[in-house]
Amino acid sequence: MKKKVGLIGFGRAGKAIANVILQNQEFSLDWVYRRSTLLEKRSVPEFLGFESDEPGLIYSSSSISIDEVIKKHPVDFIVDFSSHETIFNYGAIAANNKIKIISGVSHYSNEEIDFLKQISNTTVVFWSPNITLGVNYLLFVSKFLKKIAPWVDIEIIEEHFKGKEGLSGTAIKIANALNVESDKINSIRAGGIVGKHEVIFGFPYQTVRLIHESISREAFGNGAIFAAQNLISKESGLYNFEDLLLPYFSH
């Protein structure tokens, strides 16, 4: 039987994630919850042009509370691609109903992270500022290379679409993981670049470059599905991508 998924957020990333879930044989999209009343009560499969038996109805926070949606349409997973404060709206009720949470929200404050830790005592909570599998593999491998050569010069390049403000959350995470200062992050904003991250390791007589590029936002959906597949049997706790990848490297 397919595991049921509720999706919070239906912007560009949310639509791409819905697209991936609808094509997956292990998970079904039960509902979408968003702020806007646009497309309210519409079927996501119909909107995206899929023939599907999955309901995937769109609900608006202007018309119904997330508590009501969860009570009427219980799910196994909630995938959150909305805004940082939304976790307070659904986190407690999701935890009380043992619904596993997968968050791809880029930034959380310390208060929000503390709340994630709190509800992870009751249910499975997964958070990754960049939920693509590839970029997390890049991060994982980069940390191993830094252990081998802790003295190596490191520069980080992040490229995104023209309208993106501030440093990439993923680039900051890479910098923190490699213990390099934020001034080693070089940003490029141009056109409609979805997202590209490059870590340059400068050795005296050679250079190693690790590059990840998101070709489309469906990569977020692949990452969310990978997380869900690996969280099905997990006990309550707060998880990140490294927790899911490490077992694959230990064999």
KATAFEN-V618206 format. One record per backbone hydrogen bond with DSSP energy under -0.5 kcal/mol. NH is the residue of the N-H (numbers start at 1). CO is the residue of the C=O. E is the energy in kcal/mol with one decimal. If there is no record, write none. Layout:
nh = [NH & NH]
co = [CO & CO]
e = [E & E]
//
This chain:
nh = [3 & 5 & 6 & 7 & 8 & 9 & 9 & 15 & 16 & 17 & 18 & 19 & 20 & 21 & 22 & 23 & 23 & 24 & 28 & 30 & 30 & 31 & 32 & 33 & 34 & 40 & 41 & 42 & 44 & 47 & 48 & 49 & 49 & 50 & 52 & 56 & 57 & 58 & 59 & 59 & 61 & 62 & 63 & 64 & 69 & 70 & 71 & 72 & 73 & 76 & 77 & 78 & 79 & 80 & 80 & 81 & 81 & 86 & 87 & 88 & 89 & 90 & 91 & 94 & 95 & 96 & 97 & 98 & 99 & 100 & 101 & 102 & 103 & 103 & 104 & 113 & 114 & 115 & 116 & 117 & 118 & 119 & 120 & 121 & 122 & 123 & 125 & 126 & 127 & 128 & 136 & 137 & 138 & 139 & 140 & 141 & 142 & 143 & 144 & 145 & 146 & 147 & 148 & 149 & 150 & 152 & 153 & 155 & 156 & 157 & 158 & 159 & 160 & 161 & 162 & 164 & 172 & 173 & 174 & 175 & 176 & 177 & 178 & 179 & 179 & 180 & 184 & 185 & 186 & 186 & 187 & 188 & 190 & 193 & 195 & 196 & 197 & 198 & 199 & 200 & 200 & 201 & 201 & 202 & 202 & 203 & 203 & 208 & 210 & 211 & 212 & 214 & 215 & 219 & 220 & 221 & 222 & 223 & 224 & 225 & 226 & 227 & 228 & 229 & 230 & 231 & 231 & 232 & 234 & 237 & 239 & 239 & 244 & 245 & 246 & 247 & 248 & 249 & 249 & 250 & 250]
co = [26 & 28 & 77 & 31 & 79 & 7 & 33 & 11 & 12 & 13 & 14 & 15 & 16 & 17 & 18 & 19 & 20 & 21 & 3 & 5 & 28 & 5 & 57 & 7 & 59 & 37 & 58 & 39 & 56 & 43 & 44 & 45 & 46 & 45 & 50 & 29 & 30 & 42 & 32 & 57 & 34 & 35 & 60 & 60 & 65 & 66 & 67 & 68 & 69 & 4 & 4 & 100 & 6 & 78 & 102 & 8 & 79 & 83 & 84 & 85 & 86 & 86 & 87 & 90 & 91 & 92 & 93 & 95 & 94 & 76 & 124 & 78 & 101 & 126 & 80 & 109 & 110 & 111 & 112 & 113 & 114 & 115 & 116 & 118 & 119 & 119 & 237 & 101 & 239 & 103 & 132 & 133 & 134 & 135 & 136 & 137 & 138 & 139 & 140 & 141 & 142 & 143 & 144 & 145 & 147 & 149 & 202 & 200 & 184 & 198 & 186 & 196 & 188 & 193 & 191 & 161 & 168 & 169 & 170 & 171 & 172 & 173 & 174 & 175 & 176 & 175 & 181 & 182 & 156 & 184 & 185 & 158 & 160 & 190 & 214 & 159 & 212 & 157 & 210 & 155 & 198 & 199 & 208 & 153 & 200 & 201 & 206 & 201 & 199 & 209 & 197 & 195 & 213 & 216 & 217 & 217 & 218 & 219 & 220 & 221 & 222 & 223 & 224 & 225 & 226 & 227 & 228 & 228 & 231 & 123 & 125 & 237 & 240 & 241 & 242 & 243 & 245 & 245 & 246 & 246 & 247]
e = [-2.6 & -2.6 & -2.5 & -2.6 & -2.9 & -0.6 & -2.9 & -2.5 & -1.6 & -2.5 & -2.5 & -2.0 & -1.7 & -2.5 & -2.3 & -0.7 & -0.7 & -1.4 & -2.6 & -2.9 & -0.8 & -1.1 & -2.7 & -2.9 & -2.4 & -2.1 & -3.4 & -2.4 & -2.9 & -2.6 & -2.7 & -0.7 & -0.7 & -4.1 & -0.8 & -1.0 & -1.1 & -2.0 & -3.2 & -0.5 & -2.3 & -0.5 & -1.6 & -1.9 & -1.8 & -2.5 & -2.3 & -2.7 & -2.5 & -1.8 & -2.1 & -2.5 & -2.8 & -0.6 & -2.9 & -3.2 & -0.6 & -1.3 & -0.6 & -1.4 & -1.8 & -1.1 & -2.6 & -2.5 & -2.4 & -2.7 & -1.3 & -1.7 & -2.9 & -2.3 & -2.7 & -3.1 & -0.5 & -3.2 & -2.6 & -2.4 & -2.4 & -1.6 & -2.2 & -2.2 & -2.0 & -2.6 & -1.5 & -1.3 & -1.6 & -1.7 & -2.8 & -2.7 & -2.1 & -2.2 & -1.3 & -1.9 & -2.3 & -2.1 & -2.2 & -2.6 & -2.4 & -1.8 & -1.2 & -2.2 & -2.3 & -1.6 & -1.7 & -2.2 & -0.5 & -1.9 & -1.8 & -1.9 & -2.8 & -2.7 & -2.8 & -2.7 & -2.3 & -1.1 & -2.6 & -1.8 & -2.1 & -2.0 & -2.5 & -2.6 & -2.6 & -2.5 & -2.0 & -0.5 & -0.9 & -2.5 & -1.9 & -1.9 & -3.3 & -0.6 & -0.5 & -2.2 & -2.0 & -1.6 & -0.6 & -2.1 & -2.8 & -2.6 & -2.7 & -3.1 & -0.5 & -0.5 & -3.3 & -3.1 & -0.7 & -0.8 & -2.3 & -2.3 & -2.5 & -0.5 & -2.7 & -3.1 & -0.6 & -1.7 & -1.7 & -0.7 & -2.1 & -2.0 & -2.3 & -2.4 & -2.4 & -2.5 & -2.5 & -2.8 & -1.8 & -0.9 & -0.8 & -1.0 & -1.3 & -1.5 & -3.2 & -0.6 & -1.0 & -2.4 & -2.5 & -0.5 & -1.3 & -0.8 & -1.3 & -0.8 & -0.6]
//
